[in-house]
Amino acid sequence: MSDTDTVQSLSDLADLTGGAVPEGTEAEAPKIRTGPAAPIRAQEIDAQGRAYATGRRKDAVARVWLKPGSGKITVNGRDQEVYFARPTLRLVIAQTFQITDRVDQYDVVATVKGGGLSGQAGAVKHGIAQALSKFEPLLRSTVKSAGFLTRDPRVVERKKYGRAKARRSFQFSKR
């Protein structure tokens, strides 16, 4: 082979280096090594047949119990329509069930503390997503790819001294 030729196979490489190539190495396709498949998690259910999870968002913390039922969602002892009056907050809670095609298949009992209504709705959604993945481990990849298992880390920035709020300065007076 000359210097301008390109290497097309292992035998060409062997000619260039002067070494021998083992028999049958040219025809073999490169082996793609795949790791072990993700282990299927065990179903985590308590004695009453419920899955429990904790959801967090901003300053709100939600304790969520999920069990098979008719789709009733109770938050702090009240129906979700009463507790979350805004329809957008109820949509946030229902997102997990819609993405997994499990609408009206599970009853949810949640207790929420801290934060405002928007943060509490996000906390309940996070808790429902975690509880659903514990009740049906096969749904974990669907819920995780939608980003519902990840806790949103954004919180309110603290107030600094010498400032009106976290970053806002006091009003400047020229005279």
C-alpha positions, 0 to 999 in steps of 0.5 A, spaced: 500 500 500 502 507 498 502 512 503 495 515 499 491 509 500 486 509 506 485 503 510 478 500 509 479 494 513 483 490 519 487 487 514 489 493 510 491 496 517 495 489 518 499 490 511 501 497 514 504 495 520 506 489 518 503 485 523 498 479 522 490 480 523 486 474 527 482 470 522 474 472 522 475 479 525 474 483 519 467 480 518 465 481 525 460 487 527 462 491 533 459 489 539 455 494 542 455 493 550 449 494 553 449 495 561 444 491 565 437 493 564 434 498 570 432 494 575 424 494 576 423 497 583 418 493 588 411 496 589 411 499 596 404 499 599 402 499 607 398 495 610 391 499 608 393 498 601 396 505 600 402 508 597 405 514 601 410 519 599 412 526 601 412 532 596 415 539 596 415 545 592 417 552 595 416 552 602 410 547 602 410 540 604 405 535 602 404 528 605 400 524 600 397 517 600 394 514 594 390 508 593 385 505 588 379 508 588 374 513 584 379 519 583 377 523 589 382 528 591 382 530 598 386 536 601 387 537 608 380 534 609 377 538 604 375 536 597 380 539 592 375 543 588 374 547 595 381 547 597 384 549 590 379 554 588 383 556 582 382 551 576 389 552 574 391 549 581 387 543 580 390 542 573 397 542 576 395 536 581 391 532 575 397 532 570 400 526 573 394 522 572 393 525 565 400 523 563 400 516 565 392 515 563 390 513 570 385 519 571 379 517 576 383 510 578 386 513 584 383 516 591 388 521 594 388 524 601 393 529 602 395 534 608 399 540 606 403 545 610 407 551 609 407 556 603 402 559 599 396 555 594 401 555 588 406 552 592 402 547 595 399 545 589 406 543 586 407 539 592 401 535 592 403 534 584 410 532 586 407 527 592 402 524 587 408 523 582 412 519 587 406 515 590 404 513 583 411 510 582 411 507 588 404 504 587 406 502 580 413 501 579 412 500 571 410 508 571 416 511 574 420 512 567 413 515 564 413 520 570 420 521 571 421 523 563 415 528 564 419 531 570 414 530 575 419 526 580 424 532 580 423 537 586 423 544 583 429 547 587 427 554 586 425 558 593 425 565 595 431 568 596 433 571 603 433 579 604 439 582 605 441 587 609 442 594 606 436 592 601 429 593 601 428 586 599 433 581 596 435 585 591 431 591 591 435 598 593 432 603 597 429 609 593 435 614 592 434 621 594 438 626 590 437 631 596 
